């Protein structure tokens, strides 16, 4: 698959996240903080979790893109086996999460009531993600290496984008299900 196809898919997903989050702006803070149980997350907790990851990955993307050699072509995208398996494992399948995952303690959202500013921050980060995806068009996303939140391991830029955006997809799906339970 060409790099442009990968980036276009990721842009479309991110645009869908923005549309979804914009709709949630009409909900009350109580609705956005509602949880089915003490071990379940609210919509705002899902978004804050994604914001915490965005705080790590957005600066990493910018740093790596700015340091990379510019290209004038559209190369084939090649992701590493482990990176692609990890990214694809994030996506919901058959209308359910295929695997449960434990969250790193530093990425676990606070269990207190969160404010609507979490939603605004999420939207701002998604617009930044679109900017990073556009900037990535000018570098070879198969060759640029990125740090991930697991020390020592690096993925290429394309697989890292996929991991982060598929992770967003996972938790927006989760947040939508929270709202379905509320209604």
C-alpha positions as CSV (number, residue, x, y, z in Angstrom):
1,X,0.0,0.0,0.0
2,X,1.3,3.5,-0.8
3,X,2.2,5.8,2.0
4,X,-0.4,8.3,0.8
5,X,-3.2,5.7,1.2
6,X,-2.1,5.0,4.7
7,X,-2.0,8.7,5.6
8,X,-5.4,9.3,3.9
9,X,-7.0,6.5,5.9
10,X,-5.6,7.9,9.2
11,X,-6.7,11.5,8.3
12,X,-10.3,10.2,7.6
13,X,-10.4,8.4,10.9
14,X,-9.1,11.5,12.7
15,X,-11.7,13.7,11.0
16,X,-14.4,11.2,12.1
17,X,-13.1,11.5,15.7
18,X,-13.4,15.3,15.5
19,X,-17.0,15.0,14.2
20,X,-17.9,12.6,17.0
21,X,-16.3,14.8,19.7
22,X,-18.0,17.9,18.4
23,X,-21.4,16.2,18.8
24,X,-20.6,15.4,22.4
25,X,-20.2,19.1,23.1
26,X,-24.0,19.3,23.3
27,X,-24.0,16.9,26.3
28,X,-23.9,18.0,29.9
29,X,-20.9,17.5,32.1
30,X,-22.9,15.0,34.2
31,X,-23.6,12.9,31.1
32,X,-20.0,13.1,30.0
33,X,-18.9,12.0,33.5
34,X,-21.4,9.1,33.8
35,X,-20.0,5.7,34.3
36,X,-21.7,2.3,34.4
37,X,-19.7,1.2,37.4
38,X,-16.7,2.1,39.5
39,X,-14.3,0.0,37.3
40,X,-15.7,1.5,34.0
41,X,-14.6,4.8,32.4
42,X,-16.8,7.8,31.5
43,X,-16.6,9.5,28.2
44,X,-14.4,12.2,29.7
45,X,-12.1,9.6,31.2
46,X,-11.8,7.9,27.8
47,X,-10.9,11.3,26.3
48,X,-8.5,12.2,29.1
49,X,-6.7,8.9,28.6
50,X,-6.3,9.8,24.9
51,X,-5.1,13.3,25.8
52,X,-2.4,11.8,28.0
53,X,-1.1,9.7,25.1
54,X,-1.4,12.8,22.8
55,X,0.8,14.7,25.2
56,X,3.5,12.1,24.5
57,X,3.0,11.3,20.9
58,X,2.3,14.7,19.2
59,X,5.6,16.3,20.2
60,X,7.4,13.0,19.2
61,X,5.7,13.1,15.8
62,X,6.7,16.7,15.2
63,X,10.3,16.2,16.4
64,X,10.8,13.2,14.1
65,X,9.1,14.7,11.1
66,X,11.2,17.9,11.4
67,X,14.4,15.9,11.7
68,X,13.6,13.6,8.7
69,X,14.9,13.9,5.1
70,X,12.3,15.3,2.8
71,X,11.0,13.2,-0.1
72,X,9.2,14.0,-3.4
73,X,7.7,10.5,-3.9
74,X,5.0,8.3,-2.6
75,X,6.8,5.1,-1.4
76,X,5.2,1.9,-0.5
77,X,4.5,1.7,3.3
78,X,6.2,-1.1,5.1
79,X,5.3,-1.5,8.8
80,X,7.1,-3.9,11.1
81,X,5.3,-7.2,12.0
82,X,5.2,-6.5,15.7
83,X,4.2,-2.8,15.2
84,X,1.4,-3.6,12.8
85,X,0.1,-6.4,15.0
86,X,0.1,-4.1,18.0
87,X,-1.6,-1.3,16.1
88,X,-4.3,-3.6,14.6
89,X,-4.9,-5.2,18.0
90,X,-6.3,-1.8,19.2
91,X,-9.2,-1.8,16.8
92,X,-12.6,-3.1,17.9
93,X,-13.7,-6.2,15.9
94,X,-17.2,-7.5,15.5
95,X,-18.5,-4.7,17.6
96,X,-16.5,-5.6,20.6
97,X,-13.0,-5.1,21.9
98,X,-11.0,-8.1,21.0
99,X,-8.7,-8.0,23.9
100,X,-8.7,-6.2,27.2
101,X,-5.6,-4.2,28.1
102,X,-4.2,-2.8,31.3
103,X,-3.4,0.9,31.3
104,X,-0.1,2.3,32.4
105,X,-0.6,4.0,35.7
106,X,0.5,7.4,34.4
107,X,-2.0,7.1,31.5
108,X,-4.9,6.2,33.7
109,X,-7.4,9.1,33.9
110,X,-8.3,10.5,37.3
111,X,-11.4,9.0,38.7
112,X,-12.7,12.3,40.0
113,X,-15.2,14.4,38.0
114,X,-13.6,15.8,34.9
115,X,-14.6,19.0,33.2
116,X,-15.7,19.8,29.6
117,X,-12.2,21.2,29.0
118,X,-11.1,17.6,28.5
119,X,-13.2,17.5,25.4
120,X,-11.8,20.8,24.1
121,X,-8.3,19.5,24.7
122,X,-9.1,16.3,22.8
123,X,-10.4,18.3,19.8
124,X,-7.3,20.5,19.8
125,X,-5.1,17.5,19.8
126,X,-7.0,15.9,16.9
127,X,-6.5,19.0,14.8
128,X,-2.8,18.8,15.7
129,X,-2.8,15.2,14.6
130,X,-4.2,16.2,11.2
131,X,-1.4,18.7,10.9
132,X,1.2,16.0,11.7
133,X,-0.4,13.6,9.2
134,X,-0.1,16.3,6.5
135,X,3.5,17.1,7.4
136,X,4.3,13.4,7.3
137,X,3.4,13.3,3.6
138,X,6.9,14.8,2.9
139,X,8.9,12.1,4.7
140,X,9.2,8.4,4.3
141,X,7.0,7.1,7.1
142,X,8.5,3.6,6.8
143,X,12.0,4.8,7.5
144,X,11.6,7.5,10.2
145,X,11.8,5.9,13.7
146,X,9.7,7.0,16.7
147,X,9.8,6.4,20.4
148,X,6.7,4.8,21.8
149,X,5.5,4.7,25.4
150,X,7.3,1.4,25.9
151,X,11.0,2.3,26.6
152,X,13.6,0.6,24.3
153,X,11.1,-0.2,21.5
154,X,10.7,2.0,18.5
155,X,8.2,1.8,15.6
156,X,8.4,3.5,12.3
157,X,6.5,6.7,12.0
158,X,3.7,5.1,9.9
159,X,3.1,2.3,12.4
160,X,3.3,4.7,15.3
161,X,0.6,6.9,13.7
162,X,-1.5,3.8,13.2
163,X,-1.0,2.7,16.8
164,X,-2.1,6.0,18.2
165,X,-5.0,6.6,15.9
166,X,-6.3,3.0,16.2
167,X,-6.0,3.5,20.0
168,X,-8.1,6.6,19.6
169,X,-10.6,4.6,17.6
170,X,-10.7,2.0,20.4
171,X,-11.5,4.5,23.1
172,X,-14.0,6.5,21.1
173,X,-15.8,3.3,20.4
174,X,-15.7,2.7,24.2
175,X,-17.0,6.2,24.9
176,X,-19.9,5.8,22.5
177,X,-20.9,2.6,24.2
178,X,-20.9,4.4,27.5
179,X,-23.4,6.9,26.1
180,X,-25.5,4.0,24.7
181,X,-25.7,2.6,28.2
182,X,-26.7,6.0,29.6
183,X,-29.6,6.3,27.1
